[in-house]
Amino acid sequence: MKKFALFALIVIFLAGCGSPGSPTLTDSEMATQVAAILTGMPTNTLVVTVQPTPKVVNNTPIPSNTPEAVADVPTVEIKTVAPTKTPTNTKVPGTPTITKTPSITPTPSDTPPTTDPVKNLGTPSGTDPMDSPTKWVWPTGKDTFTSNGFTSGYMWMTGLSTKPGWVVSGVQLTNAYYEMDAKTETCSGLDAYGMIFRVPVLREADRGYLFGITCDGHYGLWKWDGKVAPNGQRTWLINWTASKYILTGANQVNRLGVMNVGTDIILYVNGYRLNEVIDKTYTQGYLGVFVDSDATANFTFRDEEMRFWKNVNP
């Protein structure tokens, strides 16, 4: 449209430039002059500006120069737990003084330590998932000292006395490594649980070694001879000793292990080697578990699984 108007003005201009009496231009001559005029004029260029497309986060437009959104990092609250206070006495007459609990009690790592026998023993010779009493032939029921039964994939065992009570399975071992996974319920102080082993006579079950740990983080080893008049005899081989490798308190799972070869008795908890003694009183026997409600009435723990490896070397 603009070119047409300009062309018309040029034509009028050229037409007006002729004075009276001047020679009249032909159509071709006039077209040539118009083309020359148009060629010498500057060309107008149309510039179109395109707006950048905005970024969209969660369907909401934001300016293109807005920094990328960064997710909020949750704040982690770190709590400091005071060490458990160590009891100053025990109800067992003649028990040696209890070793004091360390001021710092680190939690055992999920990675097995280099001392863990399981790392080199391979597949267990026998395993009991503790979902019924039939596999290792466990007795159940209630007596003066304990009550026990099976439910929900574990054996529960309750102490009914301030003296240890136990049940013994039908598994008989000589040289072996055996361990149990045990979980505490409500407990305190010297409430104890663990394994009884090398019980000579299954029907009587009144002699053997006992290795246990307590709710407040101690371990101990003693032998029991129920035939000593008038009420049997407990002989301490290792009195209650504090260990930083025992998980303390309620609802904790600890793995107890005993390497028993010849006269050697080596104790483990959560794969960590605790101590070693030599005793030749009992040379072979049956394997069981015990409970001792020393501080909490009806203290209960759960035996979640047991395993053993035969013919091992210490």
BELTA-V755990 format. One record per residue. N is the residue number from 1. RES is the residue in three letters. NEAR is the number of other ideal C-beta (glycine too) atoms within 8 Angstrom. Layout:
BEGIN
n/res/near
N/RES/NEAR
N/RES/NEAR
END
This chain:
BEGIN
n/res/near
1/MET/4
2/LYS/5
3/LYS/6
4/PHE/7
5/ALA/8
6/LEU/9
7/PHE/10
8/ALA/8
9/LEU/8
10/ILE/11
11/VAL/10
12/ILE/8
13/PHE/8
14/LEU/12
15/ALA/7
16/GLY/6
17/CYS/6
18/GLY/8
19/SER/5
20/PRO/3
21/GLY/3
22/SER/6
23/PRO/3
24/THR/5
25/LEU/9
26/THR/6
27/ASP/6
28/SER/6
29/GLU/8
30/MET/11
31/ALA/8
32/THR/8
33/GLN/10
34/VAL/12
35/ALA/8
36/ALA/8
37/ILE/9
38/LEU/10
39/THR/6
40/GLY/5
41/MET/6
42/PRO/3
43/THR/4
44/ASN/4
45/THR/4
46/LEU/4
47/VAL/4
48/VAL/4
49/THR/4
50/VAL/4
51/GLN/4
52/PRO/5
53/THR/5
54/PRO/8
55/LYS/8
56/VAL/8
57/VAL/6
58/ASN/4
59/ASN/3
60/THR/6
61/PRO/5
62/ILE/8
63/PRO/5
64/SER/7
65/ASN/3
66/THR/6
67/PRO/3
68/GLU/3
69/ALA/5
70/VAL/4
71/ALA/4
72/ASP/4
73/VAL/4
74/PRO/4
75/THR/4
76/VAL/4
77/GLU/4
78/ILE/4
79/LYS/4
80/THR/4
81/VAL/4
82/ALA/4
83/PRO/9
84/THR/10
85/LYS/6
86/THR/9
87/PRO/10
88/THR/4
89/ASN/5
90/THR/9
91/LYS/6
92/VAL/6
93/PRO/3
94/GLY/3
95/THR/9
96/PRO/5
97/THR/4
98/ILE/15
99/THR/9
100/LYS/6
101/THR/13
102/PRO/8
103/SER/4
104/ILE/6
105/THR/10
106/PRO/5
107/THR/5
108/PRO/10
109/SER/5
110/ASP/3
111/THR/4
112/PRO/6
113/PRO/9
114/THR/4
115/THR/8
116/ASP/10
117/PRO/13
118/VAL/9
119/LYS/8
120/ASN/5
121/LEU/9
122/GLY/4
123/THR/3
124/PRO/8
125/SER/7
126/GLY/8
127/THR/7
128/ASP/10
129/PRO/7
130/MET/11
131/ASP/6
132/SER/5
133/PRO/10
134/THR/4
135/LYS/7
136/TRP/10
137/VAL/8
138/TRP/10
139/PRO/7
140/THR/8
141/GLY/7
142/LYS/6
143/ASP/8
144/THR/5
145/PHE/10
146/THR/14
147/SER/9
148/ASN/12
149/GLY/8
150/PHE/11
151/THR/6
152/SER/3
153/GLY/7
154/TYR/12
155/MET/12
156/TRP/12
157/MET/15
158/THR/12
159/GLY/15
160/LEU/12
161/SER/9
162/THR/6
163/LYS/6
164/PRO/11
165/GLY/13
166/TRP/13
167/VAL/12
168/VAL/11
169/SER/11
170/GLY/7
171/VAL/9
172/GLN/9
173/LEU/15
174/THR/6
175/ASN/9
176/ALA/13
177/TYR/12
178/TYR/15
179/GLU/13
180/MET/13
181/ASP/11
182/ALA/15
183/LYS/11
184/THR/15
185/GLU/10
186/THR/8
187/CYS/13
188/SER/8
189/GLY/11
190/LEU/14
191/ASP/16
192/ALA/14
193/TYR/13
194/GLY/13
195/MET/14
196/ILE/14
197/PHE/16
198/ARG/12
199/VAL/15
200/PRO/8
201/VAL/9
202/LEU/9
203/ARG/4
204/GLU/7
205/ALA/12
206/ASP/9
207/ARG/13
208/GLY/15
209/TYR/15
210/LEU/15
211/PHE/13
212/GLY/14
213/ILE/14
214/THR/15
215/CYS/16
216/ASP/13
217/GLY/13
218/HIS/15
219/TYR/16
220/GLY/14
221/LEU/13
222/TRP/11
223/LYS/13
224/TRP/14
225/ASP/11
226/GLY/8
227/LYS/7
228/VAL/6
229/ALA/4
230/PRO/2
231/ASN/3
232/GLY/9
233/GLN/6
234/ARG/8
235/THR/8
236/TRP/10
237/LEU/10
238/ILE/11
239/ASN/10
240/TRP/12
241/THR/12
242/ALA/12
243/SER/12
244/LYS/9
245/TYR/8
246/ILE/13
247/LEU/9
248/THR/9
249/GLY/9
250/ALA/8
251/ASN/6
252/GLN/9
253/VAL/8
254/ASN/12
255/ARG/12
256/LEU/14
257/GLY/13
258/VAL/14
259/MET/12
260/ASN/14
261/VAL/9
262/GLY/4
263/THR/6
264/ASP/10
265/ILE/15
266/ILE/11
267/LEU/14
268/TYR/17
269/VAL/15
270/ASN/10
271/GLY/14
272/TYR/12
273/ARG/8
274/LEU/10
275/ASN/10
276/GLU/8
277/VAL/8
278/ILE/7
279/ASP/10
280/LYS/5
281/THR/5
282/TYR/12
283/THR/6
284/GLN/8
285/GLY/13
286/TYR/15
287/LEU/15
288/GLY/14
289/VAL/15
290/PHE/15
291/VAL/16
292/ASP/15
293/SER/14
294/ASP/13
295/ALA/11
296/THR/12
297/ALA/4
298/ASN/8
299/PHE/17
300/THR/11
301/PHE/13
302/ARG/12
303/ASP/14
304/GLU/10
305/GLU/10
306/MET/14
307/ARG/11
308/PHE/14
309/TRP/13
310/LYS/8
311/ASN/5
312/VAL/12
313/ASN/3
314/PRO/6
END
